[in-house]
Amino acid sequence: MQTAELKKLFHKNHGQIRMKDAMASGISRTKFYAWRAQGLIEPVTRGIYRLSSLPKLSHPDFVAVSLRFPQGVICLLSALSYYQLTTHIPHTVDVAVSRKARFPHSLFPPVQAHRFSDPAFSAGIQIETIDDVPIRFYNPEKTLVDCFKFRHKIGLDIFLEALKRYKEKYPLQTNRLFEYAKLCRVEKIMLPYLESLLCL
């Protein structure tokens, strides 16, 4: 049976907590490991645990990455997948970080980190709450522009598919697309694709 102490600790932290933060709050390592041995808590990723009684995570990889790297932003193929703008299944979680940030490494889930320079890094971020965890994504328009900028790495075909799906799924935000294209310095070479596929 869960103790009042366990419930209070985890619910205060939205159902999950870093082990080091639990130690800092006065929970002994022995007690924490006992909770894990009893099946009361389970690991989300290295060093981060959640209550086992909570519903299964709908996006466990996004949650794990966001908890470990809260200043990172889900981007490129991972963001396309979240917005259902691609049929491609990412094998890693794409995370954007600023030029000066610590480069994230993770074996589980595997992470592909990308350094973005300001102001491209800070533009177009929106917060999606998933499984009670705030997760930073680039919005669909910024994601499309980033995918075009990285087309030589991820493939032009993936960008073109995403652009078509975007046109079918979302109201066209052409001003926003051009704004991000200019910010990322790809507006001139991206213009023909936008004109032909978005019927500007």
URQUIQUI-V847063 format. One record per helix or strand. SS is the DSSP state (A for helix, B for strand). FROM is the first residue (numbers start at 1). TO is the last residue. If there is no record, write none. Layout:
# URQUIQUI-V847063
((SS	FROM	TO) (SS	FROM	TO))
This chain:
# URQUIQUI-V847063
((A	4	12) (B	16	18) (A	19	24) (A	29	37) (B	41	45) (B	48	51) (A	60	68) (B	73	74) (A	76	82) (B	93	98) (B	107	107) (B	110	116) (B	125	130) (B	133	138) (A	140	149) (A	151	154) (A	156	169) (A	174	183) (A	187	197))
